[in-house]
Amino acid sequence: MLDRADGQNFTGNVRLVHAVGMHARPAVKLTKLAKKFQAQISVRVAGAPEWINAKSVAKIMAMRAAHGSTIEIKASGSDAEAAVAALVDLVASDFPDGAG
């Protein structure tokens, strides 16, 4: 059965401006923020073949996103739109202290 109310997917793209790319500190901030949402959230470096669970610190770090690369974010679920918006904002603002 298809549940229309919960069947919405939202996506976003954001450039990784952090000087050293997606290392431990930004990865922790990203996953902490992702875990605040009920939505299923996945990320990948643009063009990568597979999506990664945004709620797994180890997988986010293993993605090895470099400075200047584009991060694609997709989410599905009740708060998917808010989740994508929040994560795009976090990456775009260079993971400020106090975020996440």
N, C-alpha and C positions, 0 to 999 in steps of 0.2 A: 504494500500500500504506500502511496506517495503522500507524504505530509507536506502540503504546500506551504504552510506557515513557517516551517522549519527548513524549507528546501532552498533558501537563498544563499548564494555564494557571493562574497565580496572579495575584490582583489585590489592591490595597490603596488606601486613601484616606488622605490626611494633610493637615492644615491648614498652610498656609504662614505661619509666625509671624515670618519674617525681616522686619525693620522696613521695608526698601525693596523687598521682593519679590524676584523671581528675577533679580538682576543678575549681573554677571560672576563675582564670587567664589563665590557659592553655585552658580552654573551649572557652574563648573569643578569644584567639589567633587563635585557630583552626577554629572557625566560621568566623572570619575576613578574614583569608586566603581563606577559601572555597568560600566566597562570591565574591572573585576576579575572579572566573572562571564562565563561562557560563554553564558548565556541571552540570548535576544532580549528587550530591555526597551524598553517604550514608556511615555511619559507624556503627560498633557494636563491642562489646567485643566478641572475638572468641567463637563460640558455642552458642551465644545468639539467641533466636528464631526470633527476628525482627530487621530490619535495621532502623537506625535513620537518619533523615535529618541532614547532617553535617553543614547546614547553620542556625540551631536553637540552640542558646546558652542554653536555658532552657532544651532542650531535650538532648544535649550533657552532661550537668551537671547531669541530672537525670539518665543517663546511669551508673553512679557510677563506672567507670572503676578504678580498684585498681592498685597500683604500681606493676609492674611486669606482668600485664595482657597483652595479645596480642590484639591489635586493628586491625580489618579488615576494609579496605576502598575500596569502589567500586564507579566507576563513569561512566557515559555514556554521550556522547555529543562530540562536536567538539574539545574541549580542555581537554577531560577526562584523557588522558595519562599524560599530564602536571600537572593536578590537583592532581592525585594520587601520582605522584612523589614528588610534593611540600609538600603535607600533610604528607607523610611518612617521608620526611626529617625533617619537623618541629617537629614531635613527637620524632623521633630518636635523634635529637639534643637537646632534653629537653626544647623546647619552649624558645629559647634564647630571651633576651630583644632586641627590635628592629625588631622582626619578626612579620609578620601579618599585 
